[in-house]
């Protein structure tokens, strides 16, 4: 049995519980901690577990094998590194960090201490955008070499007030790592980078806070170019009156499209001015516990991680490049972000 210490008991806890409950023979939440005494007492009673009196108390507990870091993004790097240096494996919520230099520090801390670091990019495997099926289709070369990605997530979410025990509306505030870019951006950028074999080269982005009263970005648009000439256009909004969700890939011999309105994936094989062959599928759902199952096998059997932290370090570099681009109205070379961090090796 692998014992979990859960740090930060906001609504993200509800996303982890189904996966943990699917694997009760492998994992249990052995203790929890939150700055809110009310919240940690409440959750400890609900889960029949122990409420730690501090994060340091949790880290000093020899029973704990893994720390799940589910605090606001501005604290992810420090909390994860503290856990790794205390001899714990770590699952950290997205975004991994707010700066590439901090993501690199996290990777180095895991490697230096011989511990596993997993960033919870669960949407590689969820039904959101049916990405896992799109990835399989691309890997099987059904549309040949992909050269254009269009990903849109238009939401009328409008912000989340949160618990009165926390910083009000922290998910909408720039200082806390709130806003579209570091909220859904990590998932969508990760999907595109994971799908495409060539390395990202440049980023151009526009971020704004139109449509709400907070300083975090309510709208973000990114254009990523790759070394092989492919492009990715990613667009996110939390203030869209018309919500919709699209993942579209164009390739040499056809295209793949997912739209949330249908929940299906459509594949058209062929080229312009010739007849297409179309296939529409409703992919089977994957279990919600894949991230946890893989971590269990990595700890107990030495299996490779499905989500390697160095890959997510690159995701954070892309997001940092997007911030630089928007603030200065320039195209940013990804290598420039990586080179300011260190060697740039990925």
TAKALIN-V43521 format. One record per residue. N is the residue number from 0. RES is the residue in three letters. PHI is phi in whole degrees, 0 to 359 (* if undefined). PSI is psi as a letter, one per 20 degrees, with the letter a starting at -180 (none if undefined). BURIAL is I if it has 24 or more other ideal C-beta (glycine too) atoms within 12 Angstrom, else O. Layout:
n = (N | N)
res = (RES | RES)
phi = (PHI | PHI)
psi = (PSI | PSI)
burial = (BURIAL | BURIAL)
//
This chain:
n = (0 | 1 | 2 | 3 | 4 | 5 | 6 | 7 | 8 | 9 | 10 | 11 | 12 | 13 | 14 | 15 | 16 | 17 | 18 | 19 | 20 | 21 | 22 | 23 | 24 | 25 | 26 | 27 | 28 | 29 | 30 | 31 | 32 | 33 | 34 | 35 | 36 | 37 | 38 | 39 | 40 | 41 | 42 | 43 | 44 | 45 | 46 | 47 | 48 | 49 | 50 | 51 | 52 | 53 | 54 | 55 | 56 | 57 | 58 | 59 | 60 | 61 | 62 | 63 | 64 | 65 | 66 | 67 | 68 | 69 | 70 | 71 | 72 | 73 | 74 | 75 | 76 | 77 | 78 | 79 | 80 | 81 | 82 | 83 | 84 | 85 | 86 | 87 | 88 | 89 | 90 | 91 | 92 | 93 | 94 | 95 | 96 | 97 | 98 | 99 | 100 | 101 | 102 | 103 | 104 | 105 | 106 | 107 | 108 | 109 | 110 | 111 | 112 | 113 | 114 | 115 | 116 | 117 | 118 | 119 | 120 | 121 | 122 | 123 | 124 | 125 | 126 | 127 | 128 | 129 | 130 | 131 | 132 | 133 | 134 | 135 | 136 | 137 | 138 | 139 | 140 | 141 | 142 | 143 | 144 | 145 | 146 | 147 | 148 | 149 | 150 | 151 | 152 | 153 | 154 | 155 | 156 | 157 | 158 | 159 | 160 | 161 | 162 | 163 | 164 | 165 | 166 | 167 | 168 | 169 | 170 | 171 | 172 | 173 | 174 | 175 | 176 | 177 | 178 | 179 | 180 | 181 | 182 | 183 | 184 | 185 | 186 | 187 | 188 | 189 | 190 | 191 | 192 | 193 | 194 | 195 | 196 | 197 | 198 | 199 | 200 | 201 | 202 | 203 | 204 | 205 | 206 | 207 | 208 | 209 | 210 | 211 | 212 | 213 | 214 | 215 | 216 | 217 | 218 | 219 | 220 | 221 | 222 | 223 | 224 | 225 | 226 | 227 | 228 | 229 | 230 | 231 | 232 | 233 | 234 | 235 | 236 | 237 | 238 | 239 | 240 | 241 | 242 | 243 | 244 | 245 | 246 | 247 | 248 | 249 | 250 | 251 | 252 | 253 | 254 | 255 | 256 | 257 | 258 | 259 | 260 | 261 | 262 | 263 | 264 | 265 | 266 | 267 | 268 | 269 | 270 | 271 | 272 | 273 | 274 | 275 | 276 | 277 | 278 | 279 | 280 | 281 | 282 | 283 | 284 | 285 | 286 | 287 | 288 | 289 | 290 | 291 | 292 | 293 | 294 | 295 | 296 | 297 | 298 | 299 | 300 | 301 | 302 | 303 | 304 | 305 | 306 | 307 | 308 | 309 | 310 | 311 | 312 | 313 | 314 | 315 | 316 | 317 | 318 | 319 | 320 | 321 | 322 | 323 | 324 | 325 | 326 | 327 | 328 | 329 | 330 | 331 | 332 | 333 | 334 | 335 | 336 | 337 | 338 | 339 | 340 | 341 | 342 | 343 | 344 | 345)
res = (UNK | UNK | UNK | UNK | UNK | UNK | UNK | UNK | UNK | UNK | UNK | UNK | UNK | UNK | UNK | UNK | UNK | UNK | UNK | UNK | UNK | UNK | UNK | UNK | UNK | UNK | UNK | UNK | UNK | UNK | UNK | UNK | UNK | UNK | UNK | UNK | UNK | UNK | UNK | UNK | UNK | UNK | UNK | UNK | UNK | UNK | UNK | UNK | UNK | UNK | UNK | UNK | UNK | UNK | UNK | UNK | UNK | UNK | UNK | UNK | UNK | UNK | UNK | UNK | UNK | UNK | UNK | UNK | UNK | UNK | UNK | UNK | UNK | UNK | UNK | UNK | UNK | UNK | UNK | UNK | UNK | UNK | UNK | UNK | UNK | UNK | UNK | UNK | UNK | UNK | UNK | UNK | UNK | UNK | UNK | UNK | UNK | UNK | UNK | UNK | UNK | UNK | UNK | UNK | UNK | UNK | UNK | UNK | UNK | UNK | UNK | UNK | UNK | UNK | UNK | UNK | UNK | UNK | UNK | UNK | UNK | UNK | UNK | UNK | UNK | UNK | UNK | UNK | UNK | UNK | UNK | UNK | UNK | UNK | UNK | UNK | UNK | UNK | UNK | UNK | UNK | UNK | UNK | UNK | UNK | UNK | UNK | UNK | UNK | UNK | UNK | UNK | UNK | UNK | UNK | UNK | UNK | UNK | UNK | UNK | UNK | UNK | UNK | UNK | UNK | UNK | UNK | UNK | UNK | UNK | UNK | UNK | UNK | UNK | UNK | UNK | UNK | UNK | UNK | UNK | UNK | UNK | UNK | UNK | UNK | UNK | UNK | UNK | UNK | UNK | UNK | UNK | UNK | UNK | UNK | UNK | UNK | UNK | UNK | UNK | UNK | UNK | UNK | UNK | UNK | UNK | UNK | UNK | UNK | UNK | UNK | UNK | UNK | UNK | UNK | UNK | UNK | UNK | UNK | UNK | UNK | UNK | UNK | UNK | UNK | UNK | UNK | UNK | UNK | UNK | UNK | UNK | UNK | UNK | UNK | UNK | UNK | UNK | UNK | UNK | UNK | UNK | UNK | UNK | UNK | UNK | UNK | UNK | UNK | UNK | UNK | UNK | UNK | UNK | UNK | UNK | UNK | UNK | UNK | UNK | UNK | UNK | UNK | UNK | UNK | UNK | UNK | UNK | UNK | UNK | UNK | UNK | UNK | UNK | UNK | UNK | UNK | UNK | UNK | UNK | UNK | UNK | UNK | UNK | UNK | UNK | UNK | UNK | UNK | UNK | UNK | UNK | UNK | UNK | UNK | UNK | UNK | UNK | UNK | UNK | UNK | UNK | UNK | UNK | UNK | UNK | UNK | UNK | UNK | UNK | UNK | UNK | UNK | UNK | UNK | UNK | UNK | UNK | UNK | UNK | UNK | UNK | UNK | UNK | UNK | UNK | UNK | UNK | UNK | UNK | UNK | UNK | UNK | UNK | UNK | UNK | UNK | UNK | UNK | UNK | UNK | UNK | UNK | UNK | UNK | UNK)
phi = (* | 258 | 263 | 253 | 254 | 257 | 255 | 95 | 242 | 283 | 292 | 298 | 306 | 294 | 280 | 275 | 302 | 301 | 293 | 295 | 290 | 290 | 237 | 293 | 278 | 242 | 229 | 212 | 277 | 271 | 199 | 226 | 213 | 210 | 298 | 278 | 298 | 302 | 291 | 292 | 293 | 298 | 290 | 300 | 293 | 297 | 264 | 55 | 225 | 260 | 261 | 287 | 272 | 198 | 295 | 297 | 296 | 297 | 293 | 280 | 286 | 291 | 286 | 285 | 259 | 229 | 253 | 264 | 267 | 233 | 273 | 302 | 307 | 297 | 257 | 304 | 298 | 295 | 293 | 292 | 297 | 301 | 292 | 298 | 289 | 269 | 85 | 252 | 289 | 222 | 249 | 245 | 292 | 281 | 288 | 308 | 198 | 261 | 221 | 298 | 298 | 286 | 298 | 296 | 300 | 294 | 299 | 296 | 294 | 296 | 292 | 292 | 258 | 64 | 240 | 267 | 236 | 238 | 264 | 283 | 273 | 294 | 284 | 298 | 239 | 270 | 280 | 291 | 65 | 45 | 300 | 300 | 285 | 300 | 299 | 299 | 296 | 295 | 295 | 273 | 66 | 292 | 242 | 70 | 291 | 286 | 225 | 209 | 241 | 233 | 234 | 229 | 229 | 257 | 232 | 257 | 305 | 77 | 114 | 229 | 294 | 82 | 287 | 294 | 280 | 247 | 293 | 304 | 55 | 299 | 288 | 248 | 252 | 301 | 300 | 270 | 87 | 276 | 110 | 294 | 298 | 264 | 265 | 267 | 307 | 303 | 296 | 290 | 296 | 301 | 301 | 294 | 295 | 291 | 284 | 258 | 285 | 279 | 285 | 290 | 248 | 224 | 223 | 233 | 215 | 227 | 239 | 211 | 246 | 294 | 97 | 212 | 265 | 258 | 267 | 290 | 290 | 270 | 222 | 217 | 228 | 235 | 241 | 250 | 250 | 245 | 301 | 272 | 96 | 292 | 229 | 225 | 248 | 241 | 227 | 226 | 217 | 253 | 229 | 267 | 300 | 257 | 281 | 201 | 213 | 221 | 227 | 231 | 231 | 254 | 229 | 300 | 236 | 147 | 210 | 233 | 221 | 244 | 230 | 294 | 300 | 256 | 73 | 250 | 246 | 251 | 242 | 248 | 255 | 143 | 229 | 303 | 74 | 230 | 291 | 267 | 251 | 248 | 230 | 242 | 229 | 250 | 298 | 291 | 290 | 265 | 296 | 286 | 262 | 301 | 298 | 291 | 299 | 294 | 295 | 300 | 292 | 293 | 287 | 270 | 238 | 80 | 297 | 286 | 289 | 288 | 243 | 275 | 299 | 292 | 293 | 283 | 304 | 293 | 302 | 295 | 298 | 296 | 294 | 294 | 298 | 295 | 297 | 301 | 297 | 294 | 293 | 247 | 53 | 224 | 276 | 249 | 284 | 300 | 299 | 294 | 292 | 294 | 290 | 283 | 278 | 180 | 288 | 83 | 290 | 242)
psi = (p | p | p | p | p | o | o | o | l | a | i | h | h | h | h | h | g | g | g | h | h | h | l | i | i | h | q | q | o | h | q | q | q | q | h | o | h | g | g | h | g | g | h | g | g | g | j | l | a | q | o | q | i | r | h | h | g | g | h | i | o | i | h | p | h | p | p | o | o | k | r | q | h | i | i | g | g | g | h | g | g | g | g | g | i | j | k | q | r | p | p | p | q | q | q | g | r | i | q | h | h | h | g | g | h | g | g | h | h | g | h | h | j | k | q | p | p | p | p | m | m | h | i | h | i | r | i | o | j | l | h | h | g | g | g | g | g | g | h | j | k | h | j | b | p | q | i | p | p | o | p | p | n | o | q | k | g | i | r | o | h | a | q | i | i | a | o | p | k | h | i | j | p | g | h | i | k | r | r | h | g | j | f | h | g | g | g | g | g | g | g | g | h | h | h | p | h | q | q | q | g | r | p | p | q | p | q | r | k | q | i | r | j | r | i | q | p | i | p | q | p | p | o | p | q | r | h | j | i | q | q | p | o | p | p | p | q | j | k | o | h | o | p | r | p | p | o | p | p | p | a | h | k | a | r | p | p | p | p | h | h | h | j | r | p | p | p | o | p | a | r | q | j | r | p | q | o | p | p | p | q | n | q | p | q | q | q | i | j | g | g | g | g | h | g | g | h | h | g | h | i | j | q | q | p | h | n | p | h | h | h | h | g | h | g | h | h | g | h | h | h | g | g | g | g | g | h | i | l | r | p | p | p | h | h | h | g | h | h | i | g | c | h | j | p | none)
burial = (O | I | I | I | I | I | I | I | I | I | O | I | I | O | I | I | I | O | I | I | O | O | I | O | O | I | I | I | I | I | I | I | I | I | I | O | O | O | I | I | O | O | I | I | O | O | I | O | I | I | I | I | O | O | I | O | O | I | I | O | I | O | O | I | I | I | I | I | I | I | I | I | I | I | I | I | I | I | I | I | I | I | I | I | O | I | O | I | I | I | I | I | I | I | I | I | I | I | I | I | I | I | I | I | I | I | I | I | I | I | O | O | O | O | I | I | I | I | I | I | I | I | I | I | I | I | I | I | I | I | I | I | I | I | I | O | I | I | O | O | O | I | I | O | O | I | I | I | I | I | I | I | I | I | I | O | I | O | I | I | O | O | O | O | O | I | I | O | I | I | I | I | I | I | O | I | I | I | I | I | I | I | I | I | I | I | I | I | I | I | I | I | I | I | I | I | O | O | I | I | I | I | I | I | I | I | I | I | I | O | I | I | O | I | O | I | I | I | I | I | I | I | I | I | I | I | O | O | O | I | I | I | I | I | I | I | I | I | I | O | O | O | O | O | I | I | I | I | I | I | I | O | I | I | I | I | I | I | I | O | O | O | O | O | I | I | I | I | O | O | O | O | O | O | O | O | O | O | O | O | O | O | I | O | O | I | O | I | I | I | I | I | I | I | I | I | O | I | I | O | O | O | O | O | I | I | I | I | I | I | I | I | I | I | I | I | I | I | I | I | I | I | I | I | I | I | O | O | O | O | O | I | I | I | I | O | I | I | O | O | I | O | O | O | O | I)
//
